């Protein structure tokens, strides 16, 4: 949201997602998404470019005024990032079954930290399935099924 008033934040969007790297060599979040869902990574990277494109077209150095174009770019980015995050959570959930005690505890901490970040979108799509993402204890089958149903490949 800050990108509308601070044009430099649009570049930060790209850098935070990709680590400031080229499409094919992402770091951080981009690398994690790319490893699990390469097509989702492509869409997320495209979305960061869409944010930059919107700002280039909408008063590049001042306050943005084209709220429709801003919403379109933000929606594209939000859709891709939510899908990417859901894939990362899904991977950690699926690893629970074969993890040792320390690995299981680490994955559970990860899942319990990131799953709530999906709650807003999950709840908007299907409140019953959204509740499954917050199950405690985490049950691999129901949580994986909920993630797959809530956040299918677009």
N, C-alpha and C positions, 0 to 999 in steps of 0.2 A: 504494500500500500504506500510506503514512503516514496516509492519511485515517482509517483505523480507530482510530488513537490520537490524531490531531490533527484534530478536526472542521473547523477552518478550511481545511485542505488540500483538502477537498472543493470549496470555493468556488474554490480555486486551480486545480483541475482544469478547471473551466469557463472561468476567466479565461485560463489558458494556451492552451486550444484556441481560444477565440473572440476573445481580446483584450479580454474583459470587455464585449462588445457584445451587442446584440440578435441574435436568430437571423438576420435578414435582412441584417445589415450586419457580418459577421465581419471581423476583422483577422487578420494573421499566418497561422498554419497553417489556421485556419478559412476564410479568404479563398482560400487556394490550393486547398483541397479543394473549396470551393463553385464555384470557376471551372471545375474539371475534371469534377466529379461532384456536382452539386447534391443528388441524393438521398442520396449518401453523407454529405454535409455535414449534411443533415437528421438522419440516423441518429446521427452523431457528436454533434451538439448535443443530441439526445434522450438520448444516453448520459451526457453530462455532467449533465443534469438527473436522470437515474436515480441517479447517484452521490449527488447532493445529497438526493434523495428517500430513498434508503436510510438516509443519516445522520440525516435528520429523524425517521425511524421507529425507528432503532436507537440509543438512548441518545445523543441529539443533543449533549450537552455532555461526555460521558465516553468511556470506552473502548467501542468497538463490540463487540457480542456475537453478532450474527446473521451468522455466517460464510456461510451459504447465500445470504442476500440480498446480502451484500457480493460474493460470487463472481458472482452473477447480474449485478449492476451493472457490475462490472469486466470481465466477459466481453463484455457489450454494448459497453462503451467500447473494449476492445481490438479487437474485430472491426471496428468502424467506423474506428478510427484506423489499423489495419493496411491496410484497404482504401484509405483516403484517402492514406496514404503511398505505397502501390503505384501509385496513379494519378499522383501527382506524379513519381515515378521514371519511370514509363512515358512521361509527357510529355517529360521531359528526354532519355530514350533516343530517342524518335521525332524529336526536334529535331536529333540528331547529323547526320543525312544532309544537312541544308540549312544547317548552321552554318559560318561562316568559321573560320579557324584559332583565333583567340582564343575565339570562342564555343564551339567544340568542346572546347577545353581546359577552359573553365569548366564546361561540362555534364558532362564526364568526371569532373572533381573532385567535382561535386555527386553524380553517380551512385555514384562509389566511396565517398563518405561515407555516403550514405543506404541504399544497397542492403544493406549488412551489418545494418542495423537490421531488415530484413525476414527475415533468415536464420532465426531461431528458428522463426517461424511457417511459413515456406516449407519448411524442412527437416522439420517435423512433418507437413506435407501431402504432400510429394513430394521426396525427397532429390535425385533426378536433375535435376528442374527447378530446385531450389534452387541447385544447382551452376551452372546457366546464369546466374543472377543475379549471380554473382561472376566471370563470364568476363572474361579480360583477354587480348586486347583485347575491348572491348564490341562484340558483334555485334547490330545492331538487331533483325533478324528473330527469332533465337532468344531473345533477352532479352524482347522484347515478347510473343512467344508464351508464354513461361514465366510472365510476369506475368499475362497474361490467363487462363491455365489455373489458376494458383495462387490468384489473388485475384479470382474472378468477382464480379459484382454479386450481393450476397446476396438 
